[in-house]
Amino acid sequence: VQLQASGGGLVQAGGSLRLSCVASGTAVSGNTFRWYRQAPGKQRTLVATIAGDGSTDYEDSVKGRFEISRDNAKNTVYLEMNSLKPEDTAVYYCMRLRGKYWGQGTQVTVSS
C-alpha cells in the first residue's frame, strides 16, 4: 500500500487549496481514509474522515470549510480546503485506517 499526497502550497488567508491522496495497492472505495495535520511543535491531529460507506466526519474547526471526498475511478481521496486561515498552516497527511498506512506529508502554509 502506498499513498501519495500532493496539492499543498502557500496561500493567502481566505484562499483555497485541494489536497490529493493517490492510493496504490489498495482501493479507496470500501476503505476508511483520513486526513491529519501537524503544525510545528504540535501533535498530529485528525482533520477529516471518509468511511468505506462514503460517510464523512470533520474536526470542529474545519466544519463548513473543508470537504473530504473520493474518486473511485482515480483511486484518489481529496481534501478541499476553503476559507483558509493562518491556523490551518501544517503538514497534511493522508492515512488508510485499516493497517494505518500513511502517505508522506504535504505542506500547507496560509499567510495572513
PERAFEN-V467361 format. One record per residue. N is the residue number from 1. PHI is phi as a letter, one per 40 degrees, with the letter a starting at -180 (* if undefined). D_FIRST is the distance of its C-alpha to the first C-alpha in Angstrom with 1 decimal. Layout:
n,phi,d_first
N,PHI,D_FIRST
N,PHI,D_FIRST
//
This chain:
n,phi,d_first
1,*,0.0
2,b,3.8
3,b,6.8
4,b,10.1
5,c,13.2
6,a,16.7
7,h,20.1
8,c,21.8
9,i,25.3
10,b,28.8
11,a,30.7
12,c,34.0
13,d,34.5
14,g,34.6
15,c,32.2
16,b,28.9
17,a,25.4
18,b,22.4
19,c,18.9
20,b,16.0
21,b,12.3
22,c,10.6
23,b,7.3
24,b,5.8
25,g,4.4
26,a,5.9
27,c,9.4
28,c,11.0
29,c,14.1
30,g,14.8
31,b,12.4
32,c,13.8
33,b,12.7
34,b,14.9
35,b,16.3
36,b,17.9
37,a,20.4
38,b,22.2
39,c,25.6
40,d,27.4
41,g,28.7
42,b,27.2
43,c,24.5
44,c,21.2
45,b,22.1
46,c,20.6
47,b,21.6
48,a,20.3
49,b,18.5
50,b,17.8
51,c,17.7
52,d,16.6
53,c,20.2
54,g,20.3
55,c,22.5
56,b,22.3
57,a,23.6
58,b,24.5
59,c,25.9
60,d,29.7
61,c,30.1
62,b,28.0
63,d,29.2
64,g,30.9
65,b,29.5
66,b,25.7
67,b,23.9
68,c,20.3
69,a,19.4
70,a,16.9
71,b,17.4
72,c,15.9
73,c,17.2
74,c,15.5
75,f,12.2
76,b,13.1
77,b,14.2
78,b,17.4
79,b,19.7
80,c,23.3
81,b,25.5
82,b,29.3
83,f,32.3
84,c,30.5
85,b,32.4
86,d,32.5
87,c,31.1
88,c,27.8
89,c,27.4
90,a,24.2
91,c,20.8
92,b,18.4
93,b,14.9
94,b,12.4
95,a,10.5
96,c,9.1
97,c,11.9
98,c,10.8
99,g,9.5
100,f,10.2
101,c,7.1
102,b,9.0
103,c,9.5
104,c,12.6
105,c,15.8
106,b,18.2
107,c,21.8
108,b,24.2
109,b,27.8
110,b,30.6
111,c,34.1
112,c,37.2
//
